[in-house]
Amino acid sequence: MLIIALIIAGFLGWIYWKRFQNIFSLQAEIAQLKEERDDIRQDISELLDKRNKRNDLDYVEKLAKEELGFIYPPDEEPEENG
């Protein structure tokens, strides 16, 4: 009777051990997915900031001058405030 009880206990222990391994594995996967989600949210935030800057005419003018080398024609120079 003791041997049967030990076999059943061992079998149940083995089943539960496998379940615990699955739980730990899933918890690690959840943590990884949460980290990826946070990275994606950060990327979205940065992209939204970039998009908002693109709607700012002063920023667009600055990019046109600095990155593309655009200049105003000599007779159309904007007036400097300051």
HUWOZI-V709555 format. One record per residue. N is the residue number from 0. NEAR is the number of other C-alpha atoms within 8 Angstrom. D_FIRST is the distance of its C-alpha to the first C-alpha in whole Angstrom. Layout:
# HUWOZI-V709555
N	NEAR	D_FIRST
N	NEAR	D_FIRST
This chain:
# HUWOZI-V709555
0	4	0
1	5	4
2	6	5
3	7	5
4	8	6
5	8	9
6	8	10
7	8	11
8	8	12
9	8	14
10	8	15
11	8	17
12	8	18
13	8	20
14	8	21
15	8	22
16	8	24
17	8	26
18	8	27
19	8	28
20	8	30
21	8	32
22	8	33
23	8	34
24	8	36
25	8	37
26	8	39
27	8	40
28	8	42
29	8	43
30	8	45
31	8	47
32	8	48
33	8	49
34	8	51
35	8	52
36	8	53
37	8	55
38	8	57
39	8	58
40	8	59
41	8	61
42	8	63
43	8	64
44	8	65
45	8	67
46	8	68
47	8	70
48	8	72
49	8	73
50	8	74
51	8	76
52	9	78
53	9	79
54	7	80
55	8	82
56	7	86
57	6	86
58	9	83
59	11	84
60	8	88
61	8	86
62	9	84
63	10	87
64	10	89
65	8	87
66	6	85
67	7	87
68	7	90
69	7	92
70	5	95
71	8	97
72	6	101
73	5	104
74	5	105
75	6	102
76	7	100
77	5	98
78	4	100
79	4	98
80	3	97
81	2	98
